[in-house]
């Protein structure tokens, strides 16, 4: 499997990354462990998780369970050194984690220690901030985004970033983390983190984990340019638009055990415009004799700013289906049809 640089860290990550947010809810522990085995055997060397996982739903009593399941695999197999492991520090407002405290030098060390214990490892390869303290335009908030709602000035935001970078630098020195990444960030926010790192305040941002798919292309402008010139690659989450791009929900279908059975609007993604867009993208796959899942992932992987595409599979069978298309490269004709579909169905949710 193709490997891409993880920023300027020297680490190389597979262009597909196994996402684990259903480990502990939709995916039980034996299935989760089988998925890790299968992913590594297929050449995937990158796993992504977070302290707040699993999801669907997020519950206080299950916070940290996904990391624990991965940690049990690490302990049982002794194979921790065979892959790159990423996890995340929850941001402000996550009441089940530190009663919703903001990310700061006061929370970082203890949060890393919690993750290390659950993951049964001595180090985390990529440590990410799950969302900015000041808020974000992600998760459909872009429709009414107003930066001044954070109540902070630019100087106050930078001071908070500098405080966090100092704590991260101490963790790098201790050897508990190797690199630092962002998630649900903006071009302005990422540029501030980079500016402070260049001033010697702490580790340089290696990556940005934001939502990205054929149906969610907010990254394509300012952040894409930042990725290209600053070597900060995208780790795309929801590349299948929470399952919409599989086509399995078309015509009001509701497969048993699917995400939509526990989250009926799929985080604000369901609606008539989304339905029309999905039908159009599935139509492109059918026209070219492609599987819509494999087409959507291959399209993401081929984007010039992509470090890795994070996908999730509720079952081993779903993972096997995805891996069958791991080497798919899309033709110029397919890409042209996908571009035309995007122009006809922009921002469908």
N, C-alpha and C positions, 0 to 999 in steps of 0.2 A: 504494500500500500504506500502511496506517495506520502512523503514526510515534508512538512513545512516548518520554517523557523518560528520559534515562539519569541517574537520580538528580537531583542539583542542579547538574550540570555545564554545563547549557545545550545539550548535545548531544541530538539526537533520533535514535532508532534504529528501524529497521523492525521490525514485530512478528514477523517471521521473520528468522532469522539463519542464514547458510550456515556450517555446521560443516565443518571440513576435516581431521578426524583420520585419514581414510583416504587422504589425498593422499600418494602415495609407496608405498603397499602395495596395497590393493584398487583404488585409483584412480591411473592413470598420469598423467604430467604433461600431455599434450595434453587428456585428458578433464578434468583438474582446471582447466585454463585455460578450457576451454569452459564448465564449470560457473560459474566466476566471471563470464564474459561473460553467460551466461544469467540468473544471479541478479540482476545489476545491471540488465539490461534489463527484468526483471520488477518492479523497484522495491525490491529488497532493497539496503540500504545498509550492511550490517553483516556482517563476516566474523570468525569466531573461530578461533584456533589456539593452539598452545602449543609451547614449546621442545622438549618431549619427544615430540611427534608426528612420524611416524605411529604408529598402534597396529595391533593385530591382525596380528602381535604387536608389542610394544615390544622393540626391539633396540638395543644400543649403537651399532651401525654405521649405524642410520637416524635416530638422534636428531637433530632439527633439519631433516630433509629436507622436511617439510611447509612450514616457514617458507621454505626455499630455493625451493620450487616457487612459492609465492605471490610471493616476491621476484623471481623470473624474470618472472612476469606483470607485476609493477609496472614492471620495467625495460623490458620489451618494449612495453608499452602507454602508459606515461606517465600512467596514470589513478589513481595512488595517492590523489590528493585527492578522488576521487569517492565514497569510502566510509569508514566507520569501522572501524578495525582493532583487534582485541583479541588479546592473547596472554598467556602465563602463565609464571611462574617456578616450576619444580618445587620441591617441598618436601623435607623430610628423608627420607632413605632411597632416593632415586633415584640408585642407584650409577653410572649412566651419565652423570649430570650432577653435576659437582663432587664425585664420589665420595660422594654422599649427604649433603653438608653441609646444615645447617639454613639456612633463609632468614634473612639478617641484613644489616646494613650492609656486611659484608665481601663479600657475594655479589651484592647487587642491581645495582650499577653495571656489573660485568663481565658479568652475565647479560643486562642490557638491551643492552649493546654488542653481544653475540653475536647477539641477536635482530634488532637494527637492521641489522647487516651481512647476515644471511641474508635478511631481508625487503626489503633494498635501499630503505630509507626513512630519513628523518631523525627520525621521531617515531612513537610508538605512542599511539593514542587512549585505550585502556583497558588498563592493566597489572594483571594479576591474580595473586594468590598461589594456586597450584593446590590446595594443601591446607595446613591449619595444621601448624606444627611439633609442636604438642602431640598431634596425632592428631585423628581425626574419627569420628563414628558413621556416616558414609556408606559405601556399597558393602557393605551387609549387615552392617556391624559394629554396627549398632544393637541386634542381638539380644543382645549381650554387652558393651555399652558401659559402661565404668567410667572416669569422668574422672580419678580419682587415678592411673591407669596411666601418665599422662604424666610423673610424677615431679616436676612443677613445682607450686609454690604459685601462687595467683592473682597475687600481687605479681610473681613471676618471669615469668609469662606477660605481664603488662602491661609490664614492663621490656623484654622482648624486642620486643613490639609497638612500643613507643616508639622503640627503636633502629631498627627497620625504617621507621617513619614519617619519621624524620629523614632517612634515605637517600632515601626517595621524594620528600620535599620538595626535596631538592637536585636530583633528576632533573627535577621539575616546573620548577624555576628554570632548569635548563639547556635545557629545551624538548624533552627526549627522550620524556617521557610527558605526557599531558594529564590523565588521571584514573586512579584506583586502584579496583580491585575485588577481591572475595574469591571463593573457590570452595570447595565442600565444607565450609562453615562452619556454625556453630550460632548460635542466638539470643544466647546468652551471649557468644560470641566476637565477634560482630558488634557487640554493644552496647559492648564494651570498646574496639574500634577507633573507634567513634563518640565515645565519651567522651574518648578521648585526642585525637582531632581537634578536638573542641570546646575542649579545653584548649590548643590551638595547637601540638600536637606534629607535625602534618603533614596531608596531604590527607584529605578526608572520603571514606569509602567511598561509591561510586556504585552498586554492584550486588553481588549474590551469585549466583554460578553454581553451582547445586545440581541434583541429579537430580530431575526432576519429570515425572510422566505420570499417566494414568488408573490405573496400577498402582503408582505410587510417590508417595504423597501426604504424606510426612513434613513437608513445608513448610506444610501447611494450618493449623497452629495458631500456635505462638509466632512463627515466622519470618514468617508472613503478616501478623500484627499489626505486627511490627517494620517490614516493608516499607511498610505503609500509613501508619504514623505518622511514620516517619523518612525517607521518600522514598528507600528503597534497594530498587530493583526486582529481581525475580528474572530471571535468564537461565537458562532451563530447559534442561538437557541430557538426552539420552535420552528425548525426549518420545514416542517410539515404543517405549520399553522394549526397546532394542537390537534392534528389528525384530519383537518378539513381537506387538505390536498391529497389525501388518500382516495377521496371520493366516497368514503363509506357512509357519510351522512347525507348524501344526495337523496332527493325525493322523500325527505322526512324519515329516512332510515335511522334506527337507533340500535346499533349492535350491542348485544349483551356484554357487559364488562367494559365497555368503552368509556373514555373520559367524559363524554357528554352525559352519561347516566348519572354522574356525580357532580357535574358542573354544566348545567343545561345551556348556558350561553357562552361557554368556553372563554370566559374572561372578557366578554364584550366583543367577541369575534363573529358571533352568529347574527345573520340578518340577510335580507333579500339581495343586497349588493354582493355580499360574500358568497351566497349561493350561486349567483350568476357567474362570478369569477371562478369558483371551483369548477363549475360545469365547463367553462371555457378552457381551463388548464387541463382538465381530464380529457377534453376533446382533442387537445394538442397531442397528448400521450397516445390516444387511440389512433389518431391520424398517422403517427409515425411508428406504431407498433411497439410502444414503450409502456412499461409499468409506471403509473403516475407517482408512486412513492420513490422509486429509483430515479425517475426523471427529476423530481423536485430536489432530491439530495445531490444529484450530479450537477444540477444547475448551481446550487449554492457552492459546492466544492470548487467549481470552475471560476468563481468570481476572483478578480485579481487581488483583492485585499483580504482574502480568507486565510486564516491560520488553521481553523478546524471547524467542522460542522457537528454540533452536538445534537444527537438524536436520542430519543428514548424508545424503548420497546417494552410493552407490558409483559410480553411472554417470549420464551425462547423461539417459538415459531415466527413471531414478528421479526425478531432479530435475524433469524436465518433468511427470511425474505429480503430484508434490507441488505444483508451481506452478499446475496446473489448478484446485486447490482453495484457492488463496491468499486468496480473498475470501469463503470460506464462513463463514456465521454460523449457529449452531445454534439451533433453535427451542426454546421452553420445553418442549415434549414430549420432544424428544431429551435435553435437559439433565436432565429428571426421570428418564428411563430410565437415564441414566448415573449419576445419584446413587443410584438404587435398586440398580444393579449394584455400585457401590462398597460399599454397605452389606452386600450379600450376599457380596462377595469382598474384604474389607479386607486390606491388606498381604499380597498373595499370594506375596511372596518377601522 
